[in-house]
């Protein structure tokens, strides 16, 4: 065996199997995104030049398989062959980091005073977080960013039937799988009330309630990141904030906007945070729509209490004018292909192979 596909590597890591992942990309490529727990050697140029000594300085355990990784699976194959000549069991990740983009892992979120169970599903190849919430024999999915099969299998393994599929806003960094998931599970799609999406959906607005078994999700409008952005409050315990509030920052206010419009959106975001979300009890668990670092295969949910975030996220301590100016001055690079992604999400369309279109780390946050 000379290669391994991304799904097999994903399942090895999820199962805790011993494997060394060796990233041979340039430091610049690695800086944008990486496989959690991987080792790095900046050997890309030497391997490309077929230098037989490219990996000489790398020390690796003799008895653990090594998976070599590059951008698209070609240079990593050269690396794995070089390691094989040293007697190391080395295989190359097919399709490299591009193929890894669809990888995921899960973590259970424990809630103290709710009968609902929450699974955080981390698209670890890109940083998108989605959620499966089950109660009795029903489940809802929030912000589906992976193949519907992932959610259908997880729901089935817990004895749940997916009855509702929800998005927090019209996404710009990944293709929403919500419409397809709803079709495949015979569920209803709930979206914020807006005029952008062209396919049939159930609009939700301030105070709308979506029931799942014995639990309920309440809609809180939180415009700012986008005009239609909403958050969902589960049993007054957990808040799914989409791209409004992250564990290290807040949502960017600028996509499809001039600087003046971005300022107005930042003002809206400040209002949403301070007049809605931050008024909730400090113990409310925040479950965001993205993470800016790859989630480890550690089953530990990425979450924090609202009280902790109030203390830790400096942006939340700024006055409105400070907040607006700080946000506008820290806007990250625009996500590649966002205009096409928005267009497809508004149409409710998917494409055959989304990997190229969705390439790149998410850039949804300002911190
Ligand atoms: Fe977003």
Boltz pocket constraint, residues with backbone or C-beta under 6 A from the ligand:
constraints:
  - pocket:
      binder: B
      contacts: [[A, 169], [A, 170], [A, 171], [A, 172], [A, 173], [A, 225], [A, 243], [A, 364]]
      max_distance: 6.0
